[in-house]
Amino acid sequence: MQRGAVELFLPCAGGTEALLAAEVQAIVGRPADSGRGGVWIRGDAGTAMALNLHSRLAQRVLWPLVDGPYADEHALYAMARRVPWADWLTPSMTLRVDTVGMRSPLRSLNFASLRIKDAVCDALRELTGERPSVDTLRPDLPLMLFAGPEHATLYVDTSGEALFKRGWREVKGEAPLKETLAAAMLAAAGWHGRADDGPLLDPCCGAGTIAIEAAQLACGIAPGLQRHFAFERLLPFKSHAAAWRDLQRAARERIHAPAVPVFAGDVSFRMTDFATRNAERAGVAHAIEFKTADALQRLPPVARGTLILNPPYGERIEAKGQGTLRPTAGAASRQDFEGASSTADFYSRLASHWKQHWAGWTAWILSPEPRLPSLLRLKESRRVPLWNGAIECRMMRFELSAGRHGPERGEPGPG
């Protein structure tokens, strides 16, 4: 393990790089550099542990081991042999290698992973006469190779399981939203769980991911408090065990009563029940008021606040009835979605309902539908690009005010 600080890399979903850079700066107290696909921050073992514990937006925290130019798998093997592997693991420990390629000349990324594994095993066999084994599920040493067109970098994945796995989810709803994306939606909306952010409501909560992330923010709960990380099993971090316990203790001491109300609900009793049980496991059931209700009929719980929702859409899930959008193969169907006959009908009726009852609120919607403002017949005040897995989406903000729900573009008004 390199002494002192290294350039840690935190990959993230497309569109969240600037949000992650701001979060990293808030965690470590100094600026981070963002680029396509992630953020770099110079730090040591304490920095890596703090980022794993507190980051809501990063996918992983990666520790660089070695990098260099390459043309084939033989060069990757030689590069990996430069690492003092006995500093990281013993033959009784396990490893796994994952390779990500971007315009790589390699014919097989799997073979590249195999050659990195061979380098680790050969190095330890030469030193000890024994070699570690592979564990694809929960390895002691997870390695990640990034192979570009001419340059490759090998990292230790200090997180292990992806950071969106907060440790509380057992019951998944249909098309569950990743916790990191829910956190990105809140960050894009500028909602951080402070009293001056005002109340928040997700009226299409599904399994409750957005509301749970919001409630944890409102209660000061670190996202990594309920899970374990790969670095806890790695040799270089053993000497930092006391510092890790101190970080966890300090995080637990910062938990407080919710600073602001969080409301959530779904038209499906089953989904509301899922969400409630998830909130209980996440330790925030007391901080969320769940209500089974149709978003097209639900009235505001308070006079002002923020609506944030990730409603069902074509590739992700299908609305009830004869909708115009259809799911891709394998997509689930959600029962009794808001009582609308189609996706377009849902948005039209939702906007009418908002105009009549939700004046003064701000609404944020995540959608891949570029025609969303037209479907709502509302003018968006901001668009933030975000990716939901492979689906390119936009977070759109609408300032809600009282008034008549206007005609669709091209539709004549009353004569």
N, C-alpha and C positions, 0 to 999 in steps of 0.2 A: 504494500500500500504506500502510495506516495506520501511523503511527509508534507505537512502544511496544507495549503489550499490548492484546489484543482478547479477546473472549469466544469462544474456540474451542468448537466443538460436535462431539462424538464420538457418532454414532448407534450403536446396538447392538441385538442381538436382544432381543425381549421377555423379561423375567424376569432379565436380566443387568445391569440398570442399577446396582444396589447393588454388585455384584461389580466392574463397570467403575469405579465411583467409587473403590473401595478400591484398585484397580490404578493408576488415574491418580494418586492421592495418593502411592502408593509410588514412582512414576516421577518426579514433579515435586516431591515434598516438601511439598505443601500440599493442603488439602482441596478436593474438587471437589463441584459441585452436580449431583445426579441428578434426572431427571424421567422421565416416560413416553417411552421410546424413545431415551434417550441421556443424556449427561453434558456439563456445561459446565465449563470451566476457563479462568481468565484466564491468558493467556500470550503470548509473542512468537514470533518465527521459531524460536528455539532450542527453545522448548517444543513447537512443532508438529513439528519434526524428531525430537525425542526420543520423542514419543508415537508417531509413525509407526514408528520403529525398534523400540520396546519393547512396545507394546500388543499383547496377545494376544486381547483381547475386543472392542475397537472395530472397527466396520465401516469407518470412514473417519475422517480428521481434517479438519474443515471450517473454513475461515477466512472470517469474515463480511466482506462488502463493503458492503452497503447493505440497509436494510430500511425498511418503511413501510406505511401503509394502502393498500389498492387495492380497486377494484370490477370492473375489467376489464383486458384485455390492454394497453390504451393507458396505463393507470396503471403497469403493470409496465415498459413501454417507457420511460416518463418516469423511473421510479425507476432503471433501469439506466443511463440517460444521465448520472446524477450521479456515476458511477464514473470516475476518471481512467484509462481503459483503456490508455493508452500507458505507464503505469507497470508494466503486467502483461505485455503482449505486443507484438510487432511484426507488421506485415502479413505477414511471411514465416512466422509461426507459425500453428498450427491451434487450433481450439476445439471444444467440444461442450457442449451445455446439456441437463441432465436436470431434469425438474420432478416434484416429489412434491406431491400435493394432499391436504388433509385437510378435508373439508366445504367445499371451495372452490366459489365461485360460477362459476368458469370452465367453459365448455362444452367446451373442448378443452385438455388439458394440453400436447399437442404444439404447438398454436398459441402457447401461452404461451412454450414453449421457443424457438419461431421468433422471437417478438418480442424476447426477450432477446438472441438471436443478432444480430438486426437492429440493436439498440442498440449492441452492440460494434462491428459492422462499419461502421455509419454514423459512429461517433465516430472511428474510425481513418481512414476515408476522408476525413473533413473535415480531419484533421490532416496526413495524408501523401499523400492521393490514391490510396491503395491500401487493400485490405481483406483480412483474414485469411480462410482457408478453413476448412471444417468437416472434421473427422476423427472419425468415430464409434467408431473402434477404439482409437487411442492418441493422443488430442489433447494438445497442449502445455498448453492451459488448459482443464481440465474444470471446468465450472460446475454448481452444483446450486441450484435454486430450490425453496424450501419455501413453498407457498401454502396458508395457513389460511383460515378463514371470512372474515376481514377484513384480515389482516396477512400480508405476505410478506417473506421474507428470502432474499437471494442470497448464496451462498457460493462460494469457490474450494475445490474438492476437492484438498487438497494430497497426497492419497494416490495418486490416479489409479485404478489397479486396486484393487478391494476388498482390505482388509487380510487377509482369510482366505487370499488367494493369497500364500503364503509364498515361492514361487519354487522349491520343490523338487518339486512334484507333476507328473509326466508321465503315469504310468499310473494311471488311476482304476479303482477297483473298482466293483461295482454299488452304487447308492445311497450314494455316498461322503458321509461326514460332513464338514461344513465345519470347518476348523481352529479357527475362532472358537468354535464350539459345543463342540468337544472341549476347548478351553481352559476354557470356562465350566463344563463338567462337572467338570474337575479343581479349579477354583476353588471350586465349590459343595461339593465333597467335602473342601475344606480341605487339598488335597494340592498342595504347592508345590515338590516335588523336593528337599526338605531331608532330611538323614539321619534326623532325628527323625520324619519323615512315614512312614517305613517303606517296604518294597517295594510295588510296584504291579503288578497283572496284569490284562490285558484278554484274556479267553479267547475272545472272538468278535471278533477284531481287524479283520476285513475287510481294507481297504487299509492299515491300521495307523495311522490318524490320531491316535487317542487315545494310543497308545504313543509315537508320534513326538513329540507335544506334551509328553508326560510326560518323555521322555528329554531333550528340549531344555531343559526346566526343570531337570532333574537335572544337566545339564552347563553351565548358565548361558548358553545360546545365545539371543541376542535373536532374536525371530521375523522381524524385517525385514532381517537381515544378508545374505540371499541374493537380494534383489530391488531394483528401482529404484522411485522415487516421482515423482509429477508435479512436486513442488516443485523437483526438481533441474533442471528445464528452464525454470522461471519466472524472470522478470527480477528481482523483489524478493529472491529467495533466492540470486541469483548472488553477492552480496557475502558470503553466509554459507557459501560452499563450503568454506573452511578449517575452520570450526566443524563442518560436517557430516562432513568427513574425521576430525576429532578424535573425534566421537561414535562413528563406526564403529570407529576404532582402539581406543578405550576398551572398546567392546563385545567386540571380538575378544580383547582382553587378559583379559577376565573369564571366558572359556571355560575350563572345568576338567574333570577326570575326573569321571565320574558320582558324585554324592554318595549315591545310593541305587539299588538294582537295579530295573530295569523288565523285566517279562516279558510276552509276548504270544503269541497263537496263534489258529489257526482250524482248523475241521474240513477245510477245503478246501486242498489243496496249492497250487492256483492262487492263492488269496487270500494264503496265507502267502508265496508267492513275490513277489506284488505288493507286499506290505507290506515285505518285506526290501529290495526294490529302492528303494522310496520312502525307507526309512530310510537307505540308502546315500547317496541324493541329498541328504537332509536333514542328513547328517553325524553321524548317531547310530547307525549300524549296530552300532558297538562297545558301545553302551550298552543295547541291547535283546536279550534272549534269546528268539528266536522258536522255536516248536515247533508243528508240525502235530498237532493233537489235538482230540478231541471234548470239548467243555466238560462233557458228562455223564459223562466218564470221567477227565478230567485230575485229577491229584493236586497238592496244593500244592507249589510249589518250595521254600518256606521255611515256618517254623512260623507266622508272623504276617504280616499285610499288608492291603492294600486291593484288593478286586476292583472294577473299574469296567467296565461294559459297556453297549453300545447294540445289543441284539440285534435281529434282523429282526422287523418288525411290519407289520400289514396294509397301510397306505397306502404304506409304504416298500419292502417286499420280502416275499416269501412264503417261509414255511418249507417244507422238503421234505415231501412226502407230502400227504395229504388234510387240510390244515389248515382250521380253521374261519374264519380270517381270510383275506381275498382282497385282492390288490393292486388299486390303481386302474389305469386304462388307462395303459399305457406303463411300468408298474413292472417291474423286472427280477426274475428268479428266481435265487436263489443255490443252487448245487449242493450236495447232501449236507449240508444244514444240521443238524448235531448228531444226526442219526439219529432224530429224534423224528417221530411220525406226525402231530402237530398242534402248534399253538402252545401250547394248554393242556397237552398231554402233555409238551412240552419243559419248561415251567415247573415242573410237578409233579415230573418226574424230576430237574430241576436242584436243586430244594430238597432232595429226598431225598439227592442226592449231597453237597450242602453239609453237611447235618446229619451225615452219616457221616464226612466227611473234612476239612471246612474250619472246624472249631470254632476260634474265636479271630480269624478274619478279619472284616473289615467289607466288606459288598457294597453297591455303589451301582449302580442300574439306571435308565437313561433309557427311559421308555415312555409312550405315549399311553393305555395301558390302565388305567382307574381301578380295575379289579378285580385288579390285579397282586398285591397282598398275599393275596387269596383264592386266586388261581391258584397262588401259591407256598406258601400255608398258613403264611405268616410274618407277623409284625407289624412294620410299618415304624416306625423311630424318628424319621424326618424326611422331609418332602416339600419339594422346591424346584421351583417352576414354571419351565419353560424351553420355548422354542419351537424346534422343528426345522423351519425354514422356515415353512410355513403350518400345521404340525401342532402342536397344543398338547400338551405332554408334561409329565411330572413326573420329577424325579430323586428316587428313593426309596432310603433307607438302611436296611439290614438288618444287625443285629448277629448273627453266626452263632454258634451254640453246638451242642454235641453233643446228640443225643437223637432220639427217634422222630419221623418226619415225620407230623404229626397229620392226622386226617381233615378232609375239607372241611367247611365250614360246613353244618350240616344233615345231615351223614352220620353215622350211628351209629358209635360206637367198638366195639371188640371186646366181645362179651358174655361 
